[in-house]
Amino acid sequence: MASENTLNNYLPPQNIEAERAVLGAILLNNSAIATALEYLQPEDFYKHAHRILFQTMVELNDKDQPLDTVTLLNTLKSNNQLEDVGGATIISEIASVVPSAANIAYYAKIVADKATARRLIAAATDIITQTNEGGMEIADILDDAERSIMGVSSNRNSGGFRRIDEVLDKTVDEINRLATQGNEITGLPTGYTGFDRLTSGLQPDNLIILAARPAVGKTAFALNMAQNIATSRETTVALFSLEMSAESLVSRMICAEGTIRADHLRNGSLDEDEYRKLMMAVGSLSRASIYIDDTPGIKMSQIRAKCLRLAKERQKDKPLGLVVIDYLQLIEGSNKESRQQEVSEISRQLKKLAKEINVPVIALSQLSRRVESREDKRPVLSDIRESGSIEQDADIVAFLYREDYYESTNLTPKADENSDNQQPFQNTDSNQADEVPSTVELIIEKNRAGARGTVNLAFSKQYNKFTNIANFEAPDQ
């Protein structure tokens, strides 16, 4: 109770002198308001009178009217707000607070920092209140807490214009670095040569959408890329699995890493050679910096918070280099009115996350069933389920297409035509079919920074493993 009383009696962070200095600087030099607006909004001022004065100054500036003591006084009178700010004498006093407007940026930053501190205190107070009242689930309180803190953080807009010569210097330095490096793969190599040639590797801050119909192999391909990167480079990979358990993912990775049949691993019927491969695969994977989160129905705010925390923890040893999410449509959103708007918002947040942590984010996505009604069943951008802005936000959109998914000698229609979690056909001799590697087309349908094209890969389903094959189609130019 004592701590609660202390909090209630605590004077919120504020600097009245800095607030007056900002207002005074604007009255001395009208152009100073542009600098102030880079940091401040009217609600950032602690004193109510100062909020009104700054809001009135913004209104005069928006109307392209002169901004001085006379126009400010007249506008306040017209709005019946003169008494609210303390009368005409207050305006005269503020006009003489500072000798020049030269330091307005310094004053504005002080006011902005104090406003942020107040918002942080308000968010923390709400969290304390919700926790003490006990009327909400802890998971909901945590979600609200993360959202509140994120809201405070997002208000701290440190961005702004950058001079082109500064950007040019950085760009030329990067070009020189790449020229010295002498390698066409400038990002993270995935281990799939055709894909790496088209994309130059996975680039920092890119959002990559990997889409396919269920059971084509998109999870296996994403896992293969993740383990290729984690086992061959000093980097950390974060895996978010919303559909499968961490144990199931690790079993798949063991199969691919050791070239062990999945059914043998599943029922424990390993021969001596497979057991040796198992030990080698476990040893290799145990040295890899892979972190798996299999929370079902995870929210975007939770994904962001966990990625930021992992990036901070691993920044000195094997820094975070890749985030994989399986899959996008299972992320729980906040827009309950429209699922398409909800998924579009999630897509935008994924792109923001990639930029914020400066690592590539691979998000798996389902395709709608309408692809199966066409004669040519190769996917196109509009086939992405609940696409909204997914194809707009993504830097790369890649599809997996398997001819044998639709055409085989022993195929019968699937039993439940209303289910979207099965193949469109069931193979009556699946064990025999799995023995033969499938040719899978990796179709790069969108590539913001490069060419589009198709890469042919071999998929051994019994091993959950994709491998390179020789024929690589020339990319579109």
Secondary structure, DSSP 8 states (H G I E B T S, - for coil): -HHHHHHHT------HHHHHHHHHHHHH-TTHHHHHHHH--GGG-SSHHHHHHHHHHHHHHHTT---SHHHHHHHHHHTT-TGGGT-HHHHHHHHTS-S-STTHHHHHHHHHHHHHHHHHHHHHHHHHHHHHH--S-HHHHHHHHHHHHHHHHHH--------HHHHHHHHHHHHHHHHHHT-S--SB--S-HHHHHHHTSB-TT-EEEEEE-TTSSHHHHHHHHHHHHHHHSS-EEEEEESSS-HHHHHHHHHHHHHT--HHHHHHT---HHHHHHHHHHHHHHHTSEEEEE--TT-BHHHHHHHHHHHHHHTSSSS-EEEEEEE-GGGSB-S--S-HHHHHHHHHHHHHHHHHHHTS-EEEEEEB-GGGGGSSS----GGGBTT-TTHHHH-SEEEEEEEGGGT--TTEEE-S-TT-SSS-SEEETTHHHHHHS-EEEEEEEEEETTS--EEEEEEEEGGGTEEEEEEEE-----
